Amino acid sequence: MKKKLMAAAASAAISQLAWGQSNVTVYGMLDAGLAFESGNKAGSITKVGSGIAGGSRLGFKGTEDLGGGTKALFVIESGLQVDTGASGQGGLAFGRQSFVGISNEQAGTLTLGRQYAPHYLATVFADPFSSGTSADEKNLITAVSDGGRMSNSIKYASPQWKGFSGEAAYSAGEIAGDSTAGRAAGFAIAYDAAPLSVRVAWHNKNNDTTTTKAGSARNTFLAATYAFPLAKLYLAYGINKGLFSSTLRNSANPYGYAEVPTAASLTDDSTDALVGVAVPLGAHTLLASWIHKDDKTAANRDADQLGLGYRYTLSQRTNLYAVYARMRNKNGASYTLGNASDGGSGDRAVSMGMQHAF
């Protein structure tokens, strides 16, 4: 018995030594609340939703110090629905993020896996609502590739130099016999020198398949924020070209048009403009944004979104929020007011809830 106890203690010590060489963190966020939506053909609806202000998630991340300022790293992050317990991102086990890589203080970071597109990160940076609630920028500004994520990708992020930094990503289409079909590529350049921050991003997604030559979607985005003493200003402008360069979050014809709108009908050029503001008042924050979609096709299906919100910070990890949004569709446009995890169903929405990070 004594020998068994000694062996168990030695095994535990060895395991602890091996674990101690790495830094592993369990983290996550739970977000749930109510969404009231109206203005659609089917009538108003009340939802108990998950991931309204930000997608609920459970993640694991870690680093291992390799010496000389170099580290190995990994992230695996699973989306989940608090209201039902179901998995997010279509049931993928780690659909939010899953990548592994290596980082050096002087050379930058190289990662491989499922990762956020540089263009998408720039749009989140430009949104005072942080890509969530009923005033979500994704309602009008397309989340490129797969909800802003690039599977089968390799990504490089540079270290910061005199306020400048950059990142570039490439996603393989993995279609036999065609090296271009389905592939995506993008980059972003950032400048951060308080109180000013700027982002310039570009994304190209090839829509070709084994049977169809559909061309590519090309999205360019410029965004800036400026932190005044009493408020933070957000400005952004986007240029979209090609098939699927603008998409609908709800393609089920929620307004009951005779001509059913589809993402494929948004074929040619459009531009996006965003103006937003965040006003911190101690534990309280007032939020507002206006987004305009300028459709350059003959149909001229423009849209405007107005969002007004309030957030109350209970602690560093917990906050409450309430947001009202209104969408004005023109000439048969079919944009809806969704949130961080739901495409929405109408042109008027109120969302309120609670978010807790751990």
Wavefront OBJ file of the C-alpha trace (Angstrom):
o trace
v 0.000 0.000 0.000
v 2.849 2.356 0.908
v 4.532 1.718 -2.455
v 1.261 2.449 -4.270
v 0.847 5.730 -2.416
v 4.422 6.750 -3.225
v 3.911 5.870 -6.906
v 0.682 7.882 -7.016
v 2.394 10.858 -5.388
v 5.301 10.662 -7.856
v 2.881 10.470 -10.786
v 0.965 13.505 -9.501
v 4.214 15.424 -9.063
v 5.305 14.630 -12.624
v 1.886 15.636 -13.983
v 2.013 18.870 -12.000
v 5.502 19.614 -13.340
v 4.366 19.047 -16.931
v 1.232 21.175 -16.376
v 3.285 23.898 -14.753
v 5.242 24.438 -17.974
v 2.066 25.665 -19.657
v -0.408 28.404 -18.822
v -3.960 27.203 -19.494
v -7.058 29.341 -18.867
v -10.709 28.375 -18.855
v -12.893 31.349 -19.770
v -16.315 32.172 -21.119
v -19.293 34.465 -21.268
v -22.996 33.909 -20.647
v -25.472 36.323 -22.181
v -29.238 35.990 -22.084
v -32.260 38.263 -22.279
v -35.456 39.224 -24.077
v -35.923 40.348 -27.680
v -39.151 41.987 -28.857
v -39.436 42.113 -32.674
v -42.176 43.547 -34.907
v -42.842 44.882 -38.381
v -42.768 41.557 -40.220
v -45.536 39.755 -42.123
v -46.085 37.088 -39.459
v -46.568 39.616 -36.670
v -44.657 40.605 -33.575
v -42.749 38.061 -31.530
v -41.151 37.896 -28.088
v -38.066 35.728 -27.672
v -36.017 34.559 -24.714
v -32.642 34.587 -26.378
v -29.017 33.723 -25.784
v -26.072 35.753 -27.010
v -27.993 38.980 -27.597
v -25.219 41.465 -26.787
v -22.438 38.916 -27.325
v -22.390 35.231 -28.201
v -22.396 32.939 -25.163
v -19.277 30.783 -25.114
v -16.947 28.431 -23.258
v -13.276 28.508 -24.168
v -9.864 27.158 -23.329
v -6.666 28.989 -24.166
v -3.064 28.467 -23.245
v 0.564 29.273 -23.881
v 3.850 27.484 -23.378
v 7.041 29.481 -22.950
v 9.628 28.170 -25.416
v 12.310 30.663 -24.378
v 13.829 33.642 -26.137
v 10.541 35.547 -26.228
v 8.808 32.719 -28.151
v 5.618 30.962 -27.072
v 3.399 28.191 -28.386
v -0.301 28.996 -28.068
v -3.769 27.587 -28.661
v -7.428 28.602 -28.434
v -10.524 26.396 -28.643
v -13.859 28.170 -28.088
v -17.342 26.694 -28.285
v -20.528 28.682 -28.832
v -23.615 27.745 -26.819
v -27.229 28.791 -26.386
v -28.064 29.599 -22.765
v -31.822 29.481 -23.395
v -31.823 25.899 -24.776
v -28.420 24.421 -23.964
v -27.760 23.767 -27.658
v -24.423 24.339 -29.390
v -23.925 27.474 -31.468
v -22.469 27.915 -34.977
v -24.625 25.137 -36.456
v -23.600 22.582 -33.857
v -19.827 22.773 -34.385
v -17.963 21.606 -31.294
v -15.632 24.611 -31.322
v -17.325 26.784 -33.926
v -16.335 30.156 -32.516
v -12.565 29.667 -32.695
v -10.076 26.794 -32.857
v -6.450 27.442 -33.693
v -2.872 26.700 -32.705
v 0.245 28.705 -33.388
v 3.503 30.267 -32.340
v 4.286 33.804 -31.184
v 7.472 35.816 -30.873
v 7.760 39.258 -29.286
v 9.802 40.611 -32.181
v 8.515 38.586 -35.168
v 4.766 38.434 -34.483
v 2.237 35.596 -34.293
v 1.435 32.819 -36.796
v -1.693 30.684 -36.241
v -3.585 27.960 -38.117
v -7.220 26.887 -37.788
v -10.640 28.572 -37.601
v -10.118 32.268 -36.895
v -11.714 35.697 -37.246
v -11.269 37.519 -40.547
v -9.354 40.820 -40.255
v -12.249 42.614 -42.006
v -14.768 41.349 -39.454
v -12.611 42.450 -36.516
v -12.478 45.932 -38.064
v -16.286 46.133 -38.243
v -16.629 45.063 -34.605
v -14.088 47.749 -33.658
v -16.262 50.356 -35.438
v -19.519 49.446 -33.681
v -20.313 51.093 -30.316
v -22.638 48.130 -29.686
v -19.702 45.692 -30.215
v -21.530 43.677 -32.879
v -24.445 42.809 -30.613
v -27.986 43.731 -29.466
v -30.716 44.816 -31.890
v -28.436 47.644 -33.101
v -25.796 45.133 -34.304
v -23.729 46.428 -37.242
v -24.046 42.976 -38.901
v -27.681 43.799 -39.730
v -26.392 45.953 -42.621
v -22.612 45.437 -42.787
v -21.806 41.941 -44.016
v -19.878 39.587 -41.719
v -17.524 38.177 -44.369
v -16.863 34.472 -45.023
v -18.618 32.315 -42.385
v -20.094 34.801 -39.925
v -16.802 36.646 -39.854
v -14.742 33.474 -39.418
v -12.299 31.751 -41.769
v -11.950 27.966 -41.507
v -8.890 26.135 -42.865
v -6.944 29.362 -42.448
v -3.455 30.588 -41.737
v -3.078 34.003 -40.131
v -0.177 36.299 -39.324
v -0.369 39.211 -36.855
v 2.534 41.624 -36.558
v 3.844 43.224 -33.370
v 3.047 46.906 -32.882
v 5.561 49.444 -34.165
v 5.119 53.149 -33.344
v 1.365 52.645 -33.060
v 1.044 50.597 -36.269
v 0.252 46.897 -36.547
v -1.210 44.574 -39.149
v -2.575 41.134 -39.826
v -3.192 38.995 -42.894
v -5.167 35.781 -43.307
v -5.669 33.155 -46.026
v -8.298 30.409 -46.101
v -7.898 27.480 -48.496
v -10.945 26.489 -50.526
v -9.788 22.845 -50.467
v -11.533 21.979 -53.749
v -9.629 19.338 -55.708
v -8.427 20.516 -59.102
v -9.175 24.196 -58.467
v -6.855 26.200 -56.226
v -8.992 29.365 -56.326
v -12.561 28.086 -55.812
v -13.848 28.778 -52.311
v -10.692 30.423 -51.068
v -10.636 33.671 -49.080
v -7.978 36.200 -48.168
v -7.876 39.420 -46.205
v -5.734 41.872 -44.316
v -6.025 44.819 -41.943
v -3.753 47.669 -40.885
v -4.281 49.299 -37.493
v -3.058 52.499 -35.907
v -3.510 53.118 -32.187
v -2.281 56.268 -30.473
v -4.771 57.516 -27.903
v -7.142 59.210 -28.318
v -7.213 58.131 -32.013
v -7.526 54.588 -33.394
v -7.874 53.663 -37.085
v -8.506 50.438 -39.006
v -8.267 49.741 -42.756
v -9.366 46.255 -43.842
v -9.943 44.289 -47.051
v -11.464 40.863 -47.744
v -11.855 38.761 -50.898
v -14.006 35.597 -50.980
v -14.093 33.449 -54.126
v -17.642 32.132 -54.672
v -16.752 29.561 -57.339
v -17.707 25.917 -56.788
v -16.876 22.733 -58.681
v -19.803 23.401 -61.037
v -20.330 27.194 -60.993
v -18.123 30.168 -61.776
v -19.643 32.916 -59.623
v -16.744 35.319 -59.179
v -15.679 36.888 -55.910
v -17.037 39.176 -53.197
v -14.735 42.062 -52.301
v -15.185 44.136 -49.150
v -13.111 47.166 -48.131
v -13.606 48.891 -44.783
v -12.231 52.030 -43.137
v -13.005 52.829 -39.497
v -11.843 55.262 -36.835
v -12.627 56.056 -33.218
v -11.723 59.139 -31.235
v -11.976 59.303 -27.460
v -13.034 62.776 -26.390
v -13.019 63.595 -22.644
v -16.778 63.068 -22.367
v -17.595 60.654 -25.226
v -16.125 58.255 -27.783
v -16.936 58.851 -31.461
v -17.161 56.009 -34.026
v -16.949 56.512 -37.819
v -16.803 53.913 -40.605
v -17.201 53.540 -44.359
v -17.358 50.327 -46.368
v -17.231 49.491 -50.088
v -18.740 46.184 -51.273
v -18.374 44.699 -54.756
v -19.434 41.425 -56.350
v -21.801 38.527 -55.689
v -22.579 38.002 -51.975
v -20.597 41.111 -51.013
v -23.781 42.151 -49.147
v -25.953 39.496 -47.533
v -29.280 39.185 -45.724
v -29.329 37.879 -42.163
v -32.891 36.617 -42.707
v -33.463 35.343 -46.244
v -36.913 33.818 -45.528
v -38.786 36.848 -46.942
v -39.969 38.105 -43.512
v -41.848 41.069 -45.028
v -43.819 38.917 -47.471
v -42.694 40.571 -50.710
v -44.084 39.236 -53.992
v -40.519 39.099 -55.285
v -38.628 36.998 -52.764
v -35.341 38.745 -51.890
v -32.239 36.577 -51.861
v -28.594 37.131 -51.066
v -27.828 36.355 -54.713
v -29.942 39.356 -55.761
v -27.469 41.612 -53.944
v -24.976 41.100 -56.740
v -23.336 44.379 -57.524
v -21.932 47.338 -55.663
v -23.022 48.911 -52.387
v -21.502 51.117 -49.718
v -21.971 51.309 -45.953
v -21.604 54.291 -43.631
v -21.677 54.265 -39.822
v -21.694 57.008 -37.202
v -21.817 56.094 -33.519
v -21.156 57.395 -30.032
v -20.621 55.998 -26.535
v -21.025 58.289 -23.511
v -19.710 56.843 -20.227
v -21.283 58.234 -17.044
v -19.682 56.270 -14.248
v -21.351 52.856 -14.153
v -23.791 54.003 -16.866
v -23.064 54.172 -20.616
v -25.305 55.710 -23.277
v -24.945 54.318 -26.812
v -26.184 55.376 -30.245
v -25.459 54.525 -33.875
v -26.769 55.185 -37.380
v -25.887 52.921 -40.322
v -26.760 53.530 -43.972
v -26.696 50.922 -46.741
v -26.439 52.534 -50.197
v -27.363 49.946 -52.821
v -25.713 50.744 -56.165
v -27.865 48.357 -58.232
v -30.743 49.500 -60.420
v -33.200 48.350 -57.721
v -31.718 50.935 -55.315
v -32.621 48.879 -52.214
v -31.197 51.213 -49.577
v -31.688 50.873 -45.826
v -31.066 52.920 -42.673
v -30.679 51.593 -39.140
v -30.920 53.657 -35.958
v -29.913 52.233 -32.581
v -30.222 53.731 -29.085
v -28.939 51.891 -26.040
v -28.063 51.875 -22.365
v -25.618 49.705 -20.424
v -25.222 49.498 -16.660
v -22.009 47.989 -15.301
v -22.620 45.993 -12.132
v -18.992 44.831 -11.873
v -15.943 44.238 -14.034
v -17.542 41.026 -15.279
v -21.300 41.694 -15.242
v -23.506 44.243 -16.983
v -27.146 44.891 -17.875
v -28.266 46.385 -21.207
v -31.351 47.686 -23.020
v -31.422 48.712 -26.703
v -34.030 50.003 -29.155
v -33.467 49.804 -32.915
v -35.399 50.780 -36.035
v -34.715 49.684 -39.630
v -36.025 51.660 -42.582
v -36.020 49.532 -45.759
v -36.475 51.197 -49.153
v -37.595 49.904 -52.556
v -38.082 46.314 -51.414
v -34.972 45.980 -49.271
v -35.362 43.137 -46.754
v -32.915 43.815 -43.939
v -33.916 42.754 -40.418
v -32.883 43.677 -36.886
v -31.032 40.739 -35.416
v -28.452 40.581 -32.635
v -25.149 38.866 -31.914
v -26.626 35.365 -32.367
v -29.961 35.777 -34.205
v -30.759 37.174 -37.646
v -34.002 38.812 -36.474
v -37.424 38.963 -38.091
v -38.595 42.570 -38.402
v -37.778 46.255 -38.726
v -38.440 47.281 -35.105
v -36.784 45.635 -32.123
v -36.038 46.031 -28.440
v -33.460 43.874 -26.707
v -32.595 43.735 -23.029
v -30.600 41.321 -20.967
v -27.640 40.441 -18.786
v -24.080 39.486 -19.652
v -21.563 37.817 -17.338
v -17.940 36.989 -18.230
v -15.725 34.540 -16.369
l 1 2 3 4 5 6 7 8 9 10 11 12 13 14 15 16 17 18 19 20 21 22 23 24 25 26 27 28 29 30 31 32 33 34 35 36 37 38 39 40 41 42 43 44 45 46 47 48 49 50 51 52 53 54 55 56 57 58 59 60 61 62 63 64 65 66 67 68 69 70 71 72 73 74 75 76 77 78 79 80 81 82 83 84 85 86 87 88 89 90 91 92 93 94 95 96 97 98 99 100 101 102 103 104 105 106 107 108 109 110 111 112 113 114 115 116 117 118 119 120 121 122 123 124 125 126 127 128 129 130 131 132 133 134 135 136 137 138 139 140 141 142 143 144 145 146 147 148 149 150 151 152 153 154 155 156 157 158 159 160 161 162 163 164 165 166 167 168 169 170 171 172 173 174 175 176 177 178 179 180 181 182 183 184 185 186 187 188 189 190 191 192 193 194 195 196 197 198 199 200 201 202 203 204 205 206 207 208 209 210 211 212 213 214 215 216 217 218 219 220 221 222 223 224 225 226 227 228 229 230 231 232 233 234 235 236 237 238 239 240 241 242 243 244 245 246 247 248 249 250 251 252 253 254 255 256 257 258 259 260 261 262 263 264 265 266 267 268 269 270 271 272 273 274 275 276 277 278 279 280 281 282 283 284 285 286 287 288 289 290 291 292 293 294 295 296 297 298 299 300 301 302 303 304 305 306 307 308 309 310 311 312 313 314 315 316 317 318 319 320 321 322 323 324 325 326 327 328 329 330 331 332 333 334 335 336 337 338 339 340 341 342 343 344 345 346 347 348 349 350 351 352 353 354 355 356 357 358
